[in-house]
Amino acid sequence: MIKLVHLRSTGPDTLALAFFDGAHAVWSAAELIARDTVMTRPLADPAYFARAFIEAGALAWPNGFELSAASLHRRLADSGALVRPAA
């Protein structure tokens, strides 16, 4: 099971994410925030966005919005943004 082990806010809508397998990437939530749903609307506030935390290996915010680490890992890998550790 893929889990997040570390995150750091790097901008108003970006996070540096590190996964248990040593892979890491900078993830932009701009597309997610642009959806402007009840759950994503608070993320448009950079101060609120920076309150992201890891809960049971997933990316979460205080309003209960969560993204699975596996989904983030897969999307980052598919986009070429995921940096994997050297073998």
C-alpha positions, -999 to 999 in steps of 0.1 A, spaced: 0 0 0 14 34 -10 15 60 17 27 95 21 54 100 47 62 137 44 48 168 30 58 205 28 40 235 14 60 250 -14 36 276 -27 0 288 -26 -13 257 -43 17 233 -43 31 207 -20 63 187 -20 52 151 -13 74 121 -3 61 86 -4 71 55 16 89 40 -15 114 69 -16 97 86 -46 89 123 -43 74 151 -64 60 186 -62 22 184 -67 0 213 -79 -36 214 -67 -45 242 -92 -67 219 -113 -84 205 -82 -90 240 -68 -104 252 -101 -132 227 -97 -146 250 -70 -166 224 -51 -177 226 -15 -148 205 -4 -121 221 -26 -132 258 -23 -113 263 10 -81 251 -7 -81 283 -27 -70 302 4 -32 297 6 -32 298 44 -58 270 45 -41 250 17 -9 251 38 -27 233 66 -25 200 47 -14 170 68 -10 133 65 -37 111 80 -33 73 77 -9 78 48 -33 100 28 -32 137 21 -58 156 41 -71 190 52 -91 200 83 -124 201 64 -122 163 59 -111 164 22 -86 136 15 -67 123 -15 -53 88 -14 -15 85 -17 -19 58 -43 -39 81 -65 -14 109 -61 15 86 -67 -1 72 -99 -10 106 -113 24 120 -106 41 90 -122 18 92 -153 26 129 -157 64 123 -154 66 145 -122 74 116 -98 111 112 -90 120 77 -80 151 68 -60 181 54 -80 182 16 -79 
